[in-house]
């Protein structure tokens, strides 16, 4: 039996299990929109913890982050990982319990736009509309990044045209999300979180042995200027985006500096967690609020292990295969190369299932939340307020299909760099929802006008900074999430203080939640 067939069999078995999970939950998910979109608030702490982190990290963890480490060295990938680890911990510590409690008190909200709208007792659903539209935009982009990952994975493994593999993977994700909803997504995310951490640690351990041990890896990595430096960065010698090679060795220029402003900018990735709907929904779905303490511990340990392994894979990969990948986009396949070279095909197939697991666990969340933004928030909240629960379910599933098609169109470009696509969508969510989530949960005086101003200014600044200001370089070259997040906070505070104090009903509800914590 050929190696490709064995890999395909292993991955096929994995996909069969995922579909089985979807079918198992199909009946229960179809009972109500609350079950389909939030699992009926019945999740246990292990599923919430690993489901949140698996859906968060996606194929970006196994392909995007190792690709950055492979191409530019330690600093950029490591500081990003540190920011994400800190953000993960603070999000679970500060937001999880309070949001679970507040979302139930505020009209038993089952989506993030619902929560914001109910929190400010909206009659005209402006906040709900803005939130739903931003979710539709950014989650469609996010889903596209997952489809790019699937396409690259299967194209690299089997030599089949990228577009065909991308579409096939997207259709698979769409099918099982369509039938099983949040329950299937959460249960499979738990399994996928386990597969992901196994795949990462297995490749790291085997890679260290293949490279001659940790000391040999560090010695070889340090031979590249700035490559193994927390305060420097490697500078590949590029011509039209392709790294040049001489005598079989890739060429690098003098090390670049990785200064304080760049570090703060990179650490700001952690701010994004406060505004990630797919993670925040997991907090809202747990059955017992106090179980979130256990969930936090599980999630943080998982994240630290996984991020450390992902960065290490990129470093080890450059030592073992120095001239294998000559573009940043191609470098995102280093995990695939190491897996197929280190393990017999059947085991490699299981390892490859880690990438598939990461991709599925994210894309199903993105598709489902984007669908809920339309069906629950725009369709029922704005267009047809008397829509039946069955009508909402149908609208959710139709929207799933439409969003998946749009995401597939965006993902047609096989040269897309997963890291860049994800970083833009991450900034969009972090700046649009992060500040107002924190202010909604912790500041009694925040107003509806402040919320609207904060969401619009944060979301707009992501586009403005990324497209117009960041290209200027220098101090303006920082990650767009940081200035956009700060802009949103400023607008929330100023507009809230200038506008009329919230109603007594809103204040009483806030005080009730505050007293319950």
N, C-alpha and C positions, 0 to 999 in steps of 0.2 A: 504494500500500500504506500503510495507516494506521500511525501511530507505535507504537501498542500492539502491532500485529501484528509490526512489525520488532523491538521489544524482546523479544517472546515468542519469535520465531525465534532470536535470538541466545542467549537463555537456554536455549532448547530444545536448540540445538546443544551448548552446554556440558554440559547434563545428559546428553545422549547419550554424550559422551566419558566422563563419570564412570561411567555404566552399563557402557560398553565396558571400562573398567579393571576393574570388578567381575567381569565375565564372563571376562576374560583370566586373572584369578587364581583363578577359582572352583575349577578342578580341583586346582591345587596346594594351595589352602587346605583342601580337603576331605580331603587325604591324612592329616592328623594334627591333633590338638588343638594341638600345639606350633606348627604352621604357621598354624592358624586364629587362635590367640590371641597369638602373638608373632612370626610370620613366620619361624620357624626360626632366629632370631638371624643373619639374612643381609643386613641392611639396609646401604646405603652411607651415607657421612657427609652428603651433600646431602639425601637423603630423610629421614634421622634429624633433621637440623637444622630444615628447613622443615616437616616433618611434626609435630615437637614444638611449634613455635611456632604453626602454623596451627591445630592441634587445641586449643591453649591459648587463643588469642585469641577465636575464634568470632565470631558476629555482634555480640557485645558490643563488639568493636573498631571496627566500622564503623557501629554504631547506638547502642549504650549509651554509650560514652565521648564521641563527638561530642555526644550529647544532653545529657550533664552539662555540657560546656563551653558549649553553646548556652544552657542555662537558668541556670547559676550563674556562668559565667565561667571564667577561667584557673586559679585556685588549686586547686580540688578536682580537676579533671581532670589538671592538670600534675603535682601532687604524687603522685597515684595512678600516673601514667605513670612518673615518676622511680623510685618504689618498685618498680614492676614491672620496669623495666630493670635496676636493681641486683640484684633477686632473681633475674632470669634469668641474669645473669652469674655470680653466686655459686653458683647451683644447678649450672650446667654446670661450673664450676671445681672445686667441692668434692665434689659428689655423683656426677657422671656416671661417671667411670672406676671409682671404688671400688665403686659399685653394680653396674656391669656385671660386674666381676670377682667380687664377693662373691656375687651372685645365682647365678652359675654354680658357684662352689665350694660354696655352701649348697644342694646337692641339685638343681642346675640348675633353680632356681625360675623359673616363667614368668608368675607373677602377683605383685603386691605382697603380698597375704596369704600366699601360698606362701613368699615370701622371709622375712617376719617369723617365720612358724611354724618354718621350717627353721633360721633364724638362732639360735633359742632351743631347738632340738631338742625340740619339743613332742611328748608322747605324747597328752595330752588337748588337742584342737585349740581351745583357748580364744581365743588371739590370732587364729588364722585365722578363727574364727567372728565375733569382734568386728569385725575388719577388713572381712570380706566384707559384714556387715550395714550398716556405715557406708557402704561403697561403693555398695551397692544404694540406700540412702536418698538420699545426696547426688547421685549420678549421675542418678537419676531426676529430681530437681529441676533439675539442670543440663541434661538433655535437654529438659525442659519449656521452659527459657529459650530454647533453640535453636528449638523449634517456634514459640514466640511471635514470634521474629525472622522466621521464614519467613512466618507469617501476616500480620504487619505489612507486610512487604515487598510481597507480592503484592496484599494488600488496598489498599495505597496506590497501587500501579502501575496496577491494572486495575479498581479500584472494586468488586471482588467481595467478598462477605461474608467477614470475617476467619476465621470458624470453618472454612469450606470450604477456604480457602487453607492454613490451618494443618494441617488433616488431610491434604490432598494432599501438602504438603511432607514431613510426617512419614512418610507411606507410601513416598515416594520414597527417603528416607534409609534406612528400614528394609529396603527391597528390596535395595539394592545392598550394604549391610553384611551382610545375611543370606547373600548368595551368595559374597562375596569375602573376608570376615574381615579380619585385620590387614594382610595383604599388599595388598589392594585399598585399604584405608583409608590406609595409609602412602604408596602410590604416588599416590593421588588427592590426599592432603594436600600432597604436594610441588607438584603442579600448582596446587592451590588457594592455597598460599602465594605463588606467583608472581602469580596473578591478583589476590590481595588487595593486595599492595604496588603493583602497577600501578594498580589502581583508586584507591587512596588518593592516590598521588602525582599522578595525572592530575586528580583533582578539586581538589586543593590548588593546583596550578599554574594551572588554569583559573579557580579562585575568586579567586586573588590578582589576576589580570588583570581579572576582572569587577569587583572592588571598587576598582580604581584603584591597585593597588600596595600593598606592605607598609606604607609610612608612612601611607597613607590608612586602612588597616584598623586600625592601632594607634591613630590619632587618634580614629576613630569608636568603637572599643572603650573607650577611656579616658573617653569622654563618659558612660558608664554607671557609676554609683558602684560601685567595687570589682570591676568586671568584668575589667579587665586588670591585676590586682594579685596578686602571689604571696603577700601576707600579708593579703589582704582577700577578701571574697566578695560577689558581687551578691545582692541580696535582692529578688526579684520580688514585687510587690504582688499577693497572692493572695486570692481569695474562693472558698471551697470548692475549693481546689486549682487554680483557673483564674486566670492572670495578667490583670490589668485593663489596658484600653487606653483612651487618651484622645487624641483628634485623630489617630488612626492610629498613635500611638506607645505601646509597652508601658510600663507604669509600674513603677518600682523605688523601694524605700525606701532609707534611708541604708546605706552599705556595712557589712557585717558584718566582724568580725575573724576572721582565720585564724591563730590563735596557735600557739605551739610544741607544745602537747599535741596539737592537731588535726593538725599537720604530721606528728608522730611516728606518730599513729594512721593517717593516710593512707599514709605510707611503709610501714607494716606490711603493706600488700598484698603486698610483696615476700617476706614470710615464707611466704606460701602456697605458693610454688614447691616448697619442700622436701617437701611432702606431696601433690603432684598426681599421682595414679596414671597418668593418660594421658601425662604428660611423663616420669615415671620409667620407664615401660615402654619408651619410645623409647630411653632410655639402654641398657636391657637388650637391645634388639633389634639393636644394631649388630654387624657382623661382626668388625671389628678394633678392639680397645680404643683403640689409639693414634689412630685416626681421629676420636675424640671431640674432639680439639684443634681440628681443622678445623671440625667441627660446631659447636663453641662459638663460633668466630669468625663463622661464617655466621649463626647464630641471633641473636647479640647485635646485629650490624649490621641484620638484618631487623627486630628488635624496636624499635631506636631510630628507624629510619626510619618504621615503621608507627605507633608511638605518637605521635610528633611530628606526623605528618600527621593522625591522628585528632583530636587536640586542636585543631589549626589549623582543621580543617573546622568544628568547632563555633563557634569564634570568628568565622571568616569568614562562616559562615551567619547568625549574629546580626546582623552588619553589613549583609549583603545583604537579609535577610528578617526585619526586627526584630520584626514582629508576626504572623508566619506560624504559629507554634506557641505555644499559650498554656498547655499543661500539660507536665509533665516527661515523661510517657509519649509525647505527640505529638512532642516535641522530638527523640525518637530517630529520627525520619524525615527529619532534615535532610540526611543523606547522599543519600537517595533523591531529595529535591527538587532538590538541587544537580546531581545527575547527569542527571536528566531535563531540566532547564532549560539545562544547559551544552552538551550533546552531541546530535548527531543520533540518532534513535531506535536505529539499529543499534549505534552505539558505546555509547549509554546502556545497551543491553541487555548488552553485554560488561562494562560497569562494574557493573551490577546483579548480574551473575554473581559479582562480588567478594563481595557480601553472601551470596549463595547458597553460594559457596565457603567462606566463613568459617563459616557455619552447618553445612554438611555436614561439614566437616573436624573440627568439634567433636562434633556429635551422634553421628557414627558411632563416634568414640572412646569417648564416654560409654556408648553402648549396648553396645558390644563389651566394655568392661571390666566393666560391671555384669553382663552375661551371664556373663562368666568368673568373677566373684565367686561366682555361684550354682553354675554347672556344675562348675567345677574345684575350688572351695574348699568349698562347702557340700554339693553333691551327691556328688562323689567323695571329698572329704576327711572328711565327717561321715556322710552318709546311706548311701552305697553305695561302700565303699572298694575293692571289686573291680570297679567299673564299667569297661567296656571303653572304648577310645578312641572308638569309634563312638558309644557311648552318651553320652559327654561332649559330642561334637559336636552330637548331637541335642538334648541338654539346653541347650546354649548357644543354639541357634537358637530353641527354644521360649521360653526366657527373654527373648531379644531382643524377641520379639513382645509378651510380657506387659508388659515394662518400657515399651516404646514406647506401648502403650495407656494405661498409667497416666500417663505423661508427657503424652500428648495430653489426658487429662482435666484435669490440672493446668493446662495451657496454654489451656484454654477461655476464661479471662478475658483479653480483648483489652486491658484497661487495665493489665495487668501491666507494671511498669517493669523492663526487662531488666537494668539496672544493679543494682537491688536484689536481684533473684532470684539473679543470678550472685554478688554479694558475699556473700550468706549461704552458698551452697554452697562458695564459695572458702574462706571462714573455716572451714567444717566440715572440709574436707579438710586445710587447712593446720594446724589445731590438733590434729586426730586423728592424722595420719600424719607431719607435718613434724618435730616434736621427736623422736619415736621413731626416725625414719629417720636423723636426724643422730647420735643417741646410739648407735644400732645400728652405724653405720659407723665411729664415731670414739671410742667409750668402751668399753674392755675390760670394765669392771666392771658395766655395765648388766645387769639381770636380767630374767627372764621376768615376775616380779611387778611390777617397775618398768615394764615395757612395757605390761602390762595396765592398771595404774593411770594411766599417762600417756595412753593412748588414751581410756579412759573419762572421765577428768577433762577432757581437752581437748575431746572431742566434746560432753560435757554442758555445759561452760561456754559454748560457742557458743550453745546454746539459752537457757541461764539469762541470759547477758548481753544477748542480743538481745531477749528477750521480757520480762524482769523488771527488769534493771538499767539498760539503755540508755535506756528511756523516762523515767528520772528526770532526764536531761539534765545539764548542767554538765560536770564532770569525768568523769561516768559516760557521757557521750554518745560516747565513742570507739568506733572500729570493733572489733567483738567478737573479731576474730582476735588482736589484741594481748594482751588479758588471758587469752584461752583458751590461746594458745601458751605464755605464761609460766607459767600454771597447770599445763599438761601437763609442762613442763620441771621444775618444782618437784616434782611428784609422782614423776616418773621418778627424779630424783636421790635424794630422801628414801627412797622405798620400796626402791630398789636397794641403798642403803647399809644399810638395816635388814634386808634379806633375805640369805639365804645366797649366798655367792659363786658365780658360774656354774661349771659342771662343767669339768673339765680339757679335755674334748673341745671344748667351746665356746671356751674360751680358746685352745687350740691352733689352731683354725680361724681365729679372729680374728687371731692372730699371723701365720699363714700369709698371709692377705690383706694385713695391714699390711706384711709384708716384701716383698710383690710390687709394692707401689705405689712 
